[in-house]
């Protein structure tokens, strides 16, 4: 019998090794797949669960009655609206402010829906920017504001400007025109005369202006709302200055800066505005994920400016959503997570009862002229 050549022997050996590799234990194959999955895990899919064995406080209902000063017309039917009211009752929301940023027929339609529950909802209108880029703008817009007020609007908002101009109002946006533009003066002054506040969103959190790279610790949420790649946009500092200009020029009008005026990364910026302008307030909506990671600093700010902050959500009408905001404000829990689109762990601020009651409702009652 002919003996196999050296080359033949080598080929057989290679085949054996390959067969052995194909028959590696099942757990090894699973481990390889698991490693590959982790290596390719998308930031958007990262959903950590805290393993810390620390106290966990579940708050069914807010410690004091609450006015949510930043919400929107989320309900799409009477059934959904009734369910929303049921949820409000369960968690302790006394009233909800509906920021429609609408005028004309759209405002009238929305108002008619929520006015049916006038003891539970307060409706804001928008500004009508029709013709804002033409001579003579202002007269018709002021008349529409007065008309909305007569219908039942008790505030204006949410106005919105992330750096390219006022664009939230319906049906016409005011791109290129900021809140400190001289064309806005008649509208702002009319709000002061009517005694209704202006709720305004300026800028975005600082992470949205930073470079979208490995050093941006807010990258998970920042990338979705990024502004760093926008041309001809006013930066964060510029937007805060625009807000200050308007607040300073209109001391008889109350402004509510949404989301801490997007100064959650440096609350002292907002604190200095509070110190200088008594007609400025701020809502705390949709920035729980930004302030809860630094609870001691945040608590000091809340306690110092407890007369200037108002509760808001801007996160829908889910029961668990309300309850986690209460947990952040009321408890001293540590290292938990919430539905706020960041990877940062949250912590309870543990506000004093005095500050908590003001933020939950007393300040809002003053702004909205609510008398029991």
C-alpha positions in Angstrom: 0.0 0.0 0.0 1.3 3.4 -1.0 2.3 5.6 1.9 0.7 9.1 2.0 2.9 12.0 0.9 3.9 14.7 3.3 1.6 17.2 1.5 -1.3 14.7 1.8 -0.6 14.4 5.5 -0.6 18.2 6.0 -3.9 18.5 4.1 -5.5 15.9 6.3 -4.2 17.6 9.5 -5.8 20.9 8.3 -9.1 19.3 7.7 -9.1 17.7 11.1 -8.4 21.0 12.8 -11.2 22.7 10.8 -13.6 20.0 11.8 -12.6 20.4 15.5 -13.2 24.1 15.3 -16.7 23.6 13.9 -17.5 21.3 16.8 -16.5 23.7 19.6 -18.8 23.7 22.6 -22.2 25.5 22.2 -21.4 27.8 25.1 -18.3 29.0 23.3 -20.3 29.9 20.2 -22.8 31.7 22.3 -20.0 33.6 24.1 -18.6 34.7 20.7 -22.1 35.9 19.6 -22.5 37.7 23.0 -19.1 39.4 22.7 -19.9 40.5 19.2 -23.3 41.9 20.3 -21.7 43.9 23.1 -18.9 45.2 20.8 -21.6 46.4 18.4 -24.1 47.7 21.0 -25.6 51.0 19.9 -25.6 53.9 22.3 -29.3 54.3 21.7 -29.9 50.7 22.8 -28.1 51.0 26.1 -30.6 50.5 28.9 -28.8 50.1 32.2 -30.5 48.8 35.3 -29.1 49.8 38.7 -27.7 46.9 40.8 -27.2 49.0 43.9 -29.0 47.7 47.0 -30.1 51.1 48.3 -33.5 52.4 49.5 -36.1 52.8 46.8 -39.0 55.1 47.4 -42.2 54.7 45.4 -44.4 57.8 45.6 -48.0 57.1 44.5 -49.1 60.7 44.9 -47.4 64.1 45.2 -47.0 65.4 48.8 -48.9 68.6 47.9 -51.4 69.4 45.1 -49.6 70.0 41.9 -50.1 72.4 38.9 -48.2 71.1 35.9 -47.3 74.3 34.1 -45.8 72.7 31.0 -47.9 70.2 29.1 -49.4 69.9 25.6 -52.7 68.7 24.0 -51.7 65.0 24.1 -55.2 63.6 24.3 -56.6 62.6 20.9 -60.1 61.7 22.0 -62.5 62.2 24.8 -61.7 58.7 26.1 -58.0 59.6 26.3 -58.8 62.9 28.0 -60.9 61.2 30.6 -58.1 58.7 31.2 -55.7 61.6 31.6 -57.9 63.2 34.3 -58.1 59.9 36.1 -54.3 59.7 36.1 -54.1 63.3 37.4 -56.5 62.4 40.2 -54.4 59.3 41.1 -51.1 61.1 41.3 -52.2 64.4 42.7 -52.2 66.8 39.7 -54.7 69.5 40.5 -54.4 71.4 37.2 -52.5 71.1 33.9 -51.5 74.0 31.7 -52.0 73.1 28.0 -49.4 75.0 25.9 -51.0 75.0 22.4 -48.8 77.7 20.8 -51.9 78.1 18.5 -54.0 81.0 17.3 -57.1 81.3 15.1 -59.3 78.3 14.5 -56.8 75.9 15.8 -56.7 77.6 19.2 -60.5 77.8 19.3 -60.8 74.1 18.6 -58.3 73.0 21.2 -59.7 75.4 23.8 -63.2 74.0 23.3 -62.0 70.5 24.1 -60.1 71.4 27.3 -62.5 74.1 28.5 -65.0 71.3 29.1 -62.8 70.6 32.1 -62.1 74.1 33.0 -61.4 73.2 36.7 -58.6 70.9 35.6 -57.0 72.5 32.5 -55.7 76.0 31.8 -55.1 76.8 28.1 -52.4 79.0 26.6 -52.4 80.4 23.1 -49.6 81.4 20.7 -48.7 84.6 18.8 -49.8 85.0 15.3 -46.7 85.9 13.2 -48.5 86.3 9.9 -46.8 89.0 8.0 -44.0 89.4 10.5 -41.6 90.0 7.6 -43.7 92.9 6.2 -44.2 96.5 7.2 -47.0 97.1 9.6 -46.7 93.8 11.5 -48.1 93.9 15.0 -51.6 95.5 15.0 -53.3 92.3 13.7 -51.2 90.1 15.9 -52.2 92.1 19.0 -55.9 91.9 18.1 -55.6 88.1 17.7 -54.0 87.9 21.1 -56.8 89.9 22.6 -59.3 87.7 20.9 -57.7 84.5 22.2 -57.7 86.0 25.7 -61.4 86.8 25.4 -62.0 83.1 24.3 -60.2 82.0 27.4 -56.4 81.9 26.9 -54.6 82.6 30.2 -51.1 82.7 28.9 -49.0 82.6 25.8 -46.8 79.7 24.9 -44.9 77.7 24.4 -42.8 80.1 22.3 -39.7 78.5 21.0 -36.3 79.7 19.7 -33.3 77.4 19.5 -31.2 80.0 17.7 -32.9 80.6 14.4 -35.9 82.5 15.5 -39.3 82.0 16.9 -40.8 78.9 15.2 -43.2 77.1 17.6 -46.3 79.1 17.0 -49.1 77.8 14.7 -49.9 78.3 11.9 -47.1 80.7 11.1 -43.5 80.5 12.3 -41.3 83.6 12.8 -37.9 82.4 11.7 -35.3 85.1 11.9 -37.2 87.0 14.6 -36.2 86.6 18.2 -38.1 87.5 21.4 -36.1 90.7 21.8 -36.9 91.9 18.3 -38.6 95.4 18.3 -41.5 93.8 16.4 -42.3 91.7 19.4 -42.7 94.6 21.8 -46.4 95.3 21.2 -47.3 91.7 21.8 -45.1 91.4 24.9 -46.5 94.6 26.4 -50.1 93.5 25.7 -49.4 90.3 27.7 -48.3 92.5 30.6 -51.5 94.6 30.3 -53.7 91.5 30.2 -51.8 90.0 33.2 -50.9 86.8 31.4 -47.5 85.2 31.3 -45.3 84.2 28.4 -43.8 80.7 28.4 -40.7 80.6 26.3 -38.3 77.9 25.3 -34.9 79.4 24.5 -31.8 77.5 23.3 -31.2 73.8 24.1 -29.0 72.0 26.7 -25.3 72.8 26.3 -24.6 69.2 25.1 -26.5 69.9 21.9 -24.0 72.6 21.0 -20.9 70.6 21.9 -18.9 68.5 19.5 -20.6 65.1 18.9 -17.6 63.0 20.0 -16.4 60.7 22.8 -16.0 63.6 25.2 -19.6 64.6 25.1 -21.1 63.0 28.2 -24.6 63.8 27.0 -24.1 62.3 23.6 -27.0 59.8 23.9 -29.6 62.6 23.9 -27.5 65.4 22.3 -27.0 63.7 19.0 -30.7 63.5 18.3 -31.2 67.2 19.0 -27.8 68.4 17.9 -27.2 72.0 17.0 -23.4 72.0 16.6 -23.8 71.4 12.8 -26.3 74.2 12.2 -25.1 77.2 10.2 -26.1 80.8 11.1 -27.5 79.8 14.5 -27.2 81.8 17.7 -25.2 79.9 20.3 -26.3 79.1 23.8 -24.8 82.2 25.4 -26.4 84.4 22.7 -29.8 82.9 23.3 -29.6 83.6 27.0 -28.7 87.2 26.2 -31.7 87.5 23.9 -34.0 86.2 26.7 -32.4 88.7 29.1 -32.9 91.6 26.7 -36.7 90.8 26.4 -37.1 90.3 30.2 -35.2 93.5 31.0 -37.2 95.6 28.5 -40.6 94.4 29.8 -40.6 94.5 33.6 -44.4 94.5 33.7 -44.7 91.2 31.8 -44.0 87.8 33.5 -41.8 85.4 31.6 -41.6 81.7 32.3 -38.3 80.3 30.9 -39.0 76.7 30.0 -36.6 73.9 31.1 -34.5 76.2 33.5 -33.8 78.4 30.4 -31.8 75.3 29.3 -29.1 76.3 31.9 -29.3 72.9 33.7 -25.5 72.5 33.2 -24.9 75.8 35.1 -27.8 76.8 37.1 -26.0 79.9 38.3 -26.6 81.5 34.9 -30.3 81.3 35.7 -29.7 82.3 39.3 -28.1 85.6 38.1 -31.1 86.3 35.9 -33.4 85.7 38.9 -31.3 88.0 41.0 -31.7 90.8 38.4 -35.2 90.4 37.1 -38.1 89.7 39.4 -40.5 89.2 36.4 -38.6 86.0 35.4 -39.7 82.6 36.4 -38.6 79.2 35.2 -40.3 75.8 34.8 -38.4 72.6 35.5 -40.0 70.5 32.8 -38.2 67.8 30.8 -34.8 68.4 32.4 -35.1 66.0 35.3 -32.4 63.8 33.7 -30.0 66.8 33.6 -30.3 68.0 37.2 -30.9 64.8 39.1 -27.3 63.5 38.6 -26.1 66.5 40.7 -28.6 66.4 43.6 -26.8 68.4 46.2 -26.0 71.3 43.9 -29.6 71.2 42.5 -31.2 71.2 46.0 -29.2 74.3 47.0 -30.5 76.1 43.9 -34.1 75.0 44.5 -34.0 76.1 48.1 -32.5 79.5 47.3 -34.9 80.2 44.4 -37.9 78.4 45.6 -40.1 81.4 44.8 -39.1 81.4 41.2 -39.5 77.8 40.0 -42.6 76.0 38.9 -43.3 72.4 38.3 -43.8 71.1 34.7 -43.4 67.8 32.9 -43.5 68.2 29.0 -43.3 64.4 29.0 -46.8 63.2 28.2 -49.5 62.0 30.6 -48.2 58.6 31.9 -48.7 57.8 35.5 -45.2 56.4 36.0 -43.7 59.5 34.5 -45.4 61.8 37.0 -44.3 59.5 39.9 -40.6 59.4 39.0 -40.6 63.2 38.9 -42.0 63.2 42.4 -39.4 60.7 43.4 -36.7 63.0 42.2 -38.1 66.1 44.0 -39.2 64.5 47.2 -37.0 61.5 48.0 -33.3 61.1 48.8 -33.0 57.9 46.7 -29.7 57.3 44.9 -28.6 55.9 41.6 -31.8 55.0 39.7 -32.8 55.5 36.1 -35.7 57.1 34.4 -37.1 57.6 30.9 -35.0 60.7 30.1 -32.8 59.6 27.2 -29.5 59.7 29.0 -27.2 57.1 30.5 -26.8 59.1 33.7 -28.1 57.7 37.0 -30.6 59.8 38.8 -30.8 60.9 42.5 -33.4 62.3 44.7 -33.1 66.0 45.5 -35.1 65.8 48.8 -36.6 69.3 48.8 -38.0 70.8 52.0 -41.7 70.9 52.3 -41.7 74.7 52.0 -39.8 74.7 48.7 -41.7 71.7 47.5 -45.2 73.2 48.0 -44.1 76.4 46.2 -42.7 74.6 43.3 -45.6 72.2 43.0 -48.4 74.8 43.0 -48.1 78.0 45.1 -45.9 79.8 42.6 -48.1 78.8 39.7 -51.2 80.0 41.4 -49.6 83.4 41.8 -48.5 83.6 38.2 -51.9 82.4 36.9 -54.0 84.5 39.4 -55.7 81.4 40.7 -57.7 82.1 43.8 -59.4 79.3 45.7 
